[in-house]
Amino acid sequence: MLTGQSHSSDSAEHVASQTALPRAERVGPTILAIDTASTSMSTAVLINGEVKGELYEDMDRGQAEHLMSFIAQSLEAAGIGIDEVDGIAVTVGPGAFTGMRIGLSTARALGLARKIPVAGVSSLEAVAYGVSERDQQGRNILVALDSKRSEVFAQAFDARKKPLSTAECVAPRQALMMAPPGDTLLAGDAKPRLLTAAAHAPDAFYDCSAPGLPRAGNVARIAAERWESGENLPPVPMYLRAPDARRIEDQGPQKKK
């Protein structure tokens, strides 16, 4: 069963009562969004600036087996077919190496088959985008995502959710130093580690209610805002640290020549 479905998702009754607008009447690009770059999976469709058919489920494993089913369900809930999609947005990380590859390879394959563009979106920015105005109240945002090691993936954003720093893989205390002076909201699934590190920090850091992992609806909105300007990231993985598995030739002592 799908869990954590966002409020922007259409219920079966609502979908059944709606008729998709003809392509000629649509405003803005119709975007299929995919996120598998962490320990969850999410898909959504953006039509006329409105998120439809958004699905989300915590998922450590099995993303490759279930992603196409998620995509099909999102498209059906949105009332369109894959042939009506203008472009695909996909999270490029930072995050889990396997998850990033699953999402990117699927997005590229669909884009190639349909001959439509594929846009990359940062997982950190997608989480920052999910912070509500009610929580933010003009404050900066510091997003931290779990790297499954002692460090976190972190990036600071201003009150308009524009990046203030580059994305980095750093210790929690170092991540706090990325935020500018003043009140800062902490977001992301590694937020508890930052809150602990911030207990004795001189600046004010606050908790917020934003989802700790990306939602495909926000990925689609970010991509749509940059569609015309071409400012979306390329659909390639954002690696901030070396993979856990080293290449065979890097393991053990070098053979003598």
C-alpha positions in Angstrom: 0.0 0.0 0.0 1.2 3.5 -0.8 1.9 5.6 2.2 2.5 9.3 2.9 0.5 10.4 -0.2 0.6 14.2 -0.4 -2.5 16.4 -0.1 -2.0 17.4 -3.7 -2.7 13.9 -4.8 -6.1 13.2 -6.5 -8.4 10.8 -4.9 -9.9 8.2 -7.2 -13.3 9.9 -7.1 -11.8 13.3 -7.9 -9.8 11.9 -10.8 -12.9 10.1 -12.2 -14.8 13.4 -12.1 -12.1 15.4 -14.0 -11.4 15.4 -17.7 -7.8 16.2 -18.7 -7.5 19.4 -20.6 -6.7 19.2 -24.3 -3.0 19.8 -25.0 -3.8 23.1 -26.8 -5.5 24.5 -23.7 -2.6 23.7 -21.3 -0.4 26.4 -19.8 3.2 25.6 -19.1 5.0 22.3 -19.6 3.4 19.0 -18.5 6.1 17.3 -16.4 6.5 13.9 -15.1 8.7 14.0 -11.9 10.7 11.1 -10.4 12.6 10.8 -7.1 14.5 7.7 -6.1 17.7 9.4 -4.9 17.3 8.5 -1.2 15.5 5.9 0.9 12.1 6.7 -0.6 10.4 6.8 -3.9 8.0 9.5 -5.3 6.4 10.3 -8.6 4.1 13.1 -9.7 2.7 14.9 -12.8 2.5 18.7 -13.1 -0.2 20.0 -15.4 -1.0 23.7 -15.7 1.1 24.3 -12.6 -0.9 21.9 -10.5 0.5 18.7 -9.0 -1.5 15.6 -9.8 -1.2 11.9 -8.9 1.6 12.4 -6.4 2.8 9.2 -4.8 5.3 8.7 -2.0 6.6 5.7 -0.1 9.5 5.0 2.2 11.6 2.4 0.4 15.1 1.3 1.2 15.1 -1.4 -1.5 13.0 -2.4 -4.5 12.8 0.9 -6.2 13.8 -0.5 -9.6 11.0 -3.1 -9.4 8.3 -0.6 -8.5 9.2 2.6 -10.2 7.4 2.0 -13.5 4.3 1.0 -11.6 4.5 4.3 -9.7 4.9 6.2 -12.9 1.9 4.5 -14.5 -0.3 5.2 -11.4 0.7 8.9 -11.4 -0.1 9.3 -15.1 -3.4 7.5 -14.7 -4.4 9.7 -11.7 -3.4 12.8 -13.7 -5.6 11.6 -16.6 -2.9 11.6 -19.2 -0.7 9.2 -21.1 3.1 9.3 -21.3 2.7 10.6 -24.9 1.3 13.9 -23.4 4.3 14.6 -21.2 6.5 17.5 -22.4 9.5 16.7 -20.2 10.8 14.7 -17.3 12.3 16.0 -14.0 14.4 13.7 -11.8 16.4 14.2 -8.7 20.2 13.9 -9.2 21.2 13.7 -5.6 23.1 13.9 -3.4 21.8 10.7 -2.0 22.0 6.9 -2.3 24.2 5.8 -5.3 21.9 3.0 -6.3 18.8 5.1 -6.0 20.2 7.9 -8.1 21.1 5.6 -10.9 17.7 4.0 -10.9 15.9 7.3 -11.2 18.3 8.8 -13.7 18.4 5.7 -16.0 14.6 5.5 -16.0 14.2 9.2 -16.8 16.8 9.1 -19.5 15.2 6.0 -21.1 11.7 7.6 -21.1 13.1 10.9 -22.4 15.0 9.1 -25.2 12.0 7.0 -26.2 9.7 10.1 -26.3 12.4 12.5 -27.6 11.7 15.0 -24.8 14.1 16.8 -22.4 15.1 15.4 -19.1 15.9 18.0 -16.3 17.9 17.4 -13.2 16.9 18.8 -9.8 19.0 18.8 -6.6 17.6 16.6 -3.8 18.6 19.3 -1.3 16.8 22.0 -3.1 13.7 19.8 -3.4 13.6 19.5 0.4 14.1 23.2 0.9 11.3 23.9 -1.6 9.0 21.8 0.7 9.4 24.2 3.6 6.1 26.1 4.1 5.9 29.9 4.3 4.2 29.3 7.7 7.3 27.6 9.0 9.8 29.8 7.2 8.6 33.3 8.0 11.5 34.9 6.1 14.2 32.8 7.7 17.1 31.1 5.9 17.0 27.3 5.5 19.8 24.7 6.1 19.0 21.3 4.6 20.9 18.2 5.7 20.4 14.7 4.2 21.7 11.5 5.6 24.8 10.2 3.9 24.8 6.9 5.8 28.2 7.9 7.2 29.3 10.3 9.9 28.9 13.2 7.5 25.8 14.8 6.1 24.9 16.2 2.7 24.2 19.9 3.4 23.4 23.2 1.7 22.1 26.6 2.9 19.3 28.5 1.2 18.1 32.1 1.7 14.5 33.3 2.4 13.6 32.9 -1.2 14.9 29.3 -1.2 17.9 30.3 -3.4 21.2 28.5 -2.7 23.6 30.4 -0.4 26.3 27.8 -0.6 27.3 24.8 -2.6 26.2 21.3 -1.7 28.8 19.6 0.5 29.4 16.4 2.4 30.5 17.6 5.9 30.3 16.8 9.6 27.1 18.2 11.3 29.1 21.0 13.1 30.6 22.0 9.8 27.2 22.0 8.2 25.9 24.6 10.8 28.7 26.9 9.7 27.3 27.0 6.2 24.3 29.0 7.4 24.6 32.8 7.4 24.2 34.7 10.7 20.7 35.0 12.0 17.7 32.6 12.5 17.9 29.5 10.4 15.4 26.6 9.9 16.8 23.1 9.8 15.3 20.6 7.3 16.1 17.2 5.9 16.2 13.6 7.2 19.5 14.4 9.0 17.9 17.3 10.8 18.1 15.6 14.2 21.9 15.4 14.0 22.1 19.1 13.2 19.7 19.9 16.1 22.0 18.0 18.4 25.1 19.8 17.1 23.3 23.2 17.3 22.5 22.8 21.0 25.4 25.0 21.9 25.6 27.0 18.7 25.7 30.9 19.1 23.1 31.4 16.3 19.5 30.4 16.5 18.5 27.2 14.7 14.9 26.0 14.5 13.1 22.8 13.7 10.4 22.8 10.9 7.6 20.5 9.8 8.8 20.0 6.2 9.2 16.5 4.8 12.7 15.2 5.4 13.1 13.7 1.9 12.2 15.1 -1.6 8.6 14.9 -2.9 8.2 14.6 -6.7 5.6 17.4 -6.7 8.2 19.9 -5.6 10.7 18.4 -8.0 8.2 19.1 -10.8 7.5 22.7 -9.7 11.2 23.5 -9.5 11.8 22.1 -13.0 8.8 24.0 -14.4 10.0 27.3 -13.0 13.3 26.9 -14.8 11.9 25.3 -18.0 12.1 28.3 -20.3 15.4 29.7 -18.9 17.1 26.3 -19.2 18.6 26.6 -15.7 17.7 23.0 -14.7 20.7 20.8 -13.8 21.8 18.2 -16.3 20.5 14.7 -15.7 23.8 13.3 -14.2 24.4 12.1 -10.6 25.6 14.7 -8.1 28.4 12.8 -6.2 29.7 14.5 -3.1 31.8 11.6 -1.8 33.4 8.4 -3.1 31.1 5.4 -3.4 31.2 2.8 -0.6 32.4 0.0 -2.9 35.9 0.7 -4.3 37.0 -0.6 -7.7 38.7 -3.9 -7.6 42.0 -2.4 -8.9 41.9 0.0 -5.9 41.7 -2.7 -3.3 44.8 -4.2 -1.7 48.5 -3.5 -2.5 49.5 -2.7 -6.0 51.1 -5.5 -8.0 54.8 -5.1 -8.7 55.5 -4.5 -12.3 
